[in-house]
Amino acid sequence: MNNVYQALAKHLDTQTPGGYPATDSGVEIRILKRLFTPEQADLCAQLVMMPETAQSIADRTGRDINIIAPMLKEMAKKGLIVQVTRPGSETFMLLSFVVGIWEYQVNSLTKELIEDFNEYIPHLIKEQFEQDTKQMRVVPVSKSIHTDMNVMDYEQAEELIRGESKIIVAPCICRQEHTIMGKGCDKPVEACLVFGGGAYIYESRNIGREITPDEAIQILHNGIDKGLVIQPSNSKRPINMCLCCDCCCQILKNLKEYDAPGKIVNSNFYARIEPENCTACEACVDICPMDAVSLDDAHTAVVEEKRCIGCGLCFTRCDFDAISVTAKTEDDLWEPPKNIVETYMNIAKEKGLF
């Protein structure tokens, strides 16, 4: 029986942008056993990251359409694969574990699954951090950006939201899992914005609720007020935007353990201090999610650039005009892929998949 799960684990690792690396403990196999039946695991290992009809999958794999069609629908219902339904067409596609399968489990988490995931996530995140193209990027609080900068719309969260006609707000799975384990925080749970086609998929699974762009911007601003980092998917036209806390977010928690988070994330900004305006109140020190700000011997705030991820939260806590966010040097600037397909193609190339 383990063979089908091992085959699926290898398939997820080699065929999806998020990867699914093996561990010495085998926790990745335990996770798959909690999510997939052996028959589902066997079928999922035959899927690709391109939408196919059930008939096409049956023809390609030599399987009985009458057996696999209901299996595919059940797997999609469980959030294990993608199902796209359009008039006269129903297709299915392989999903990454993160971002993908895991996030779709937001309403069906168990303590056992969470424990296994928390054991596994450092291995998974480490592999993703080593890629040049990350699945997520960081954009700053818009009003924190230095006034002399000409900032592209794809770097401004409000503009990204205004460009969307279909938006779902969903519960944050990171805060959900921490709450289940008795380690939750007081940050908003409704903090994941999903756009376009992704929003329709969430809606079909009864995850989250539809909102207007104006409501989404209000959720964004409320999240900023609560000290949440803005992380959209890594493209100029993102499919989602997460509002993340450093106490629950698995990306930020693990990123914080590194010596130079600012060199790992895909972000084009860093915080800058105006020493003459600094009163050493330490509000910026307290809010920084990466411990990038400290007071020097002269009791002035200083930013350790290699740790700064350019989120701009420090600006929101400064009452003395001592902080702004400015662009990195040209050599360090990151131009996001134009869409999520290009993002995944870039990741696949970096992983050597083709």
Secondary structure by P-SEA (a helix, b strand, c coil): caaaaaaaaaaaaccccbbbbbcccaaaaaaaaacccaaaaaaaaacccccccaaaaaaaaccccccaaaaaaaaaaaccbbbbbcccbbbbbbbbccccccccccccccaaaaaaaaacaaaaaaaaaacccccbbbbcccccccccccccccccaaaaaaaccbbbbbccaaaaaaaaaccccccccccbbbcaaaaaaaaaaccbbbbcaaaaaaaaaaaaaabbbbbccccccccccccccccccaaaaaaaacccccccccccbbbbbccccccccccccccccccccccccccbbbbcccccccccccccccccccbbbbbccccccccccccaaaaaaaaaaaaccc
